[in-house]
Amino acid sequence: MKLYTIIAGYFKLDGGAMHGVVPKSMWQKVNPADDNNMCSWAMRCLLIDTGDRKILIDNGMGDKQDAKFFGHYHPHGDETLASSLAKHGFTHADITDVFLTHLHFDHCGGSIVRDGDKLIPAFPNATYWSNKAHWASATNPNERERASFLKENILPIQESGQLKWVEAADGEEWLPCIRIRYVQGHTDNMMLPQIDYNGQTVFFCADLIPSAAHISMPWVMAYDMRPLDTLNEKRTILQEAVDNNWLLFFEHDPKIEVCTLVNDNGRVKMGDSISL
């Protein structure tokens, strides 16, 4: 097995929304905001090459939206999903599986591209993976999440015939060396891959712990549907991670790709910052 970091670009979100109840005087030191209170965030995906399969976890926001949409989120940087794949010798056609942690636009928008008037899968040879419970909430969203679940990112996946369901229960293996953890705080049934890489666990945090700063318990995004559930889920996962020397892989941290953890007098904190 080989792991590759794939950068699908960078974008901006409101600093207050991303840091929840944490005062700006604190989070500003970690991720400084611009004049509009917007902070830069990564869309960092993970490619797992097992030899037989090329599994891409999430794929950023894509490029098919209009200028008005992108005006809200300010995509920036030179790296794209295609250029990052090419850097490691891959193309969209090489991907055999697209694993979607959840269907918010900044995680699944790259799944679908425009071809004239049509919306088609960006990964022509891939199976796309979601789960039934999350799919149901994404295709019938509540008013708070409606702006994040965009039908043009989601429905064409099913219409293509390339969609399948992850049926592994919480903590069970989905594929050899990849277990799935389900969390409910951010959105319904978000799936977090727990990867056994040569005896070392790499945990893909998605939006449970979007950045290294969010390791701290009070740092819970205002975007989360059930923030107290997020708090409890973080506590459980982080304790398991520090007890077993896991590596955390951050999807949105603009600088830190992966980190170790340490137990500091009963508090779980970031250890070393590393890269794949």
N, C-alpha and C positions, 0 to 999 in steps of 0.2 A: 504493500500500500504506500502511496505517495500523497502528500497533501500540498495544495497550492493555494496561496492567497490570491483572490481575484477581486480587483477593485472595479466596481461599476460606476465610479465617479463620486463626487461630493455634492452636497446640497445644504441648504440652510433651513433651520427651524427656529421658532421662537425660544429664546433661552429660558424664560419662565416656565413655558409648557414642558420643556424637556427636563427641568429640574424640580418641578412640583413645588413643595412647600419650602425648599431650601432657599434662603435669601440670596439675592443677586450679589451681595457683598462677598459671599462665599463662592458661588459657582463662577463668578466673573474671573476669579483667579485661575480657575481650571480651564475654562473655555471662554475667552473674552468675546463679548458681543459687539456687533457693529452698531451704527447709529440708530438702526431700527430694532435693536434688541435681538437680532438674529445671530445664531451661532452656526459655525460650519460643522458638518457631520459627514462621516464616511458612509458609503454603501459598500461594505466589505463582505464579499461572498467567499465561500470555501469550495474548492474542487477536490474531490476524493477520487483518486485513480487507483482502482483495485486491480488493474490489468485487464479484466474482462469488461469492467464498467467504468464510466466517467460520470460521477455523480456531482452535480452542481447544487449547492445549498444556497437558495435565494438568488436573485438576479437584478436587484436595483430597481429604478423607476422607469427605465426604458427611455425612448426618445420620440414616441408617437403622439404625445399630448401637444396642445396648442400653446402659443406664446403666453396667453393669459394664465394658463396653468403653471407653466414654468416661471412666470413672473412672481408667483407666490413662494416658490421654493429655491430659486436661484441656483440651478445646477452649475457647477464650476469645476475647474481642473482639467488637465490634459488626458487623464486616464478614462477609458471607457471599458465596458464589458468586453467588446470585441478586441480592443488593443491589449487588455490584460490577459485574455485567453491566448492571444497570439504570442505574447511575451513568453509563454510557457510551451508554445508549440501546438496549440489547440485552436479549433474553430467551433462555431456553434454546431456544426454537423457532427462533431466528434462526441458531443454530450449524449449519453444514453439515458440519464435520469435527471430530472429537475425536481429537487425536493424543496417544497415551499413551506417554510416554518409557519407562515400565515399569509393572508392575502391582502394586507395593507399595501398601498401602491408602491411604497419605497422598497418592498421586498419581492414583489411579483410583477412589476410593470414591464420588466425586460422579457417576460414570458412570451409576449405577443408583439408583432410588428405589423405595420401597414404595408400592404402590397396593392397599390392602386386604391380601389374602394374596399378592398377586403382586409380583414384582420386575421392573420395566420400565425401559427406557432413559430417563434424565433428559433426553436431547436427542432428541426424537422424529424430527427431520428430518436427523439427522447420520449420517454414516458414521464408524465407530470404527476407528482404525488401530493395529495392533500389528505384530509380526513373528512368523513361525512358530517360530523358535528360542526366543524369549523366552516365547511362549505355551506351548510345550511344558514349559518349566521351571516356569512359574507354575502350571500345572494339574497338575503332578506334582512338588511342591516337595520340596526336601531338608528335613531336620528343623530346620535352623538358620533357614531362611526361611519355614517353614510359617505362623508367626504373622503374617507380613506379606502373604502371598498368601491372601486370603479369597475363597472360592468364590462367595459372594454378590455380590462386586464384579465377578467375572470371567465366570463361566459364562453369566449372563443376557445378556451382550453378544453372545456367539455365538448363543445361542438366539433372539435377536431377529432375526437375519438381517442386522444392520447392521454386522457386523465384516468388515473387509478387511485384507489383508496389505500392509505396506510391502515392496516388492521391490527398491528402490534399494540398490546396493552401497555400501560405506563410501566417503564422499566424493562420491557421485553425487547429482544432483538428484532429489528426490522430486516436487516441484512447481516451477514456475518461481520462482527466487530462494530456494528452500529446499533445502539439501543436508542429508544425514543422516550423522552420525558415530556409529559403534558402539563401545561400550566394554564390557569384560568384568569389570572389577574389582569393581564394586559388586554386580552381578547379571548373569546371562547376557543378552548382547545388548541392553543399555540403549541407547536411541536419543536422540541429542542433535541438535536442529535448529540448523543454521547458516544464518542468515537474511541475505540481501542486502537491506538497507534503504537505498535511494537511494545505493548505492555504499559504504555502511558495513556491516560485518558485525556482527550481534548474535548472540552465541552463548549458547544456552539451556543452562545448566550442569547442571540437574537434580541428581542426587546424586553426580556426579563431583566437583563443587566446590560443596557445598551452601550455603556462606556465603563472604563475603570473607576471613574468617580462614583458610579452607581453601585459599587460594591457596598458603600456605606448604607446602612439600613434606611435612614430617613430619605435618601435620594430615590424617590419614586416618581416617575413621569406623571404629569397631569393628564396625559393621553390615556392612562390605564383605566379600564372600565371598573375594576374592583381593586383599588390600591391596597386595602388591608390584606387581600389575598396575595397580591404581589409581595407584600412585606413578609408574609409567612412562607411563601414559596422561595423567596430569596434566602431566608434564614435556613430552610431545610437544605437547599442545594449548596449553599456556601459552606455549611458545616460538613456536608458529605465531601465537598471538594477539598477543603483544607485537611480533613482527616485522611484523605486518600491521595493527596499530592496531585490533584488535577491541574491541567492548564485551562485557563479561560480564554476563549476566542471571542473578541468583541466585533460586532457588526458595524457599530456606529462611532466608536471612538475615533476622532480625527487623527490621532497620533499613535496610540497604543494598540498594537495588533493582538498580542497574546500576553498574559501575565501568569505568574505563579501566585500563590496565596501564603500568608503566614497567620498564625494564631498569636495575637498580641494581648496577653492577659484576658483571654476569653473573647476578644473581638477579632473577627476575621478581617484582615487587611490585605491590600495588594503587596506582593513581594517584588519579584523582578519583572521588568518589562522585556519581552523577547519577541522574536519574529520567527515565522516558519522558515 
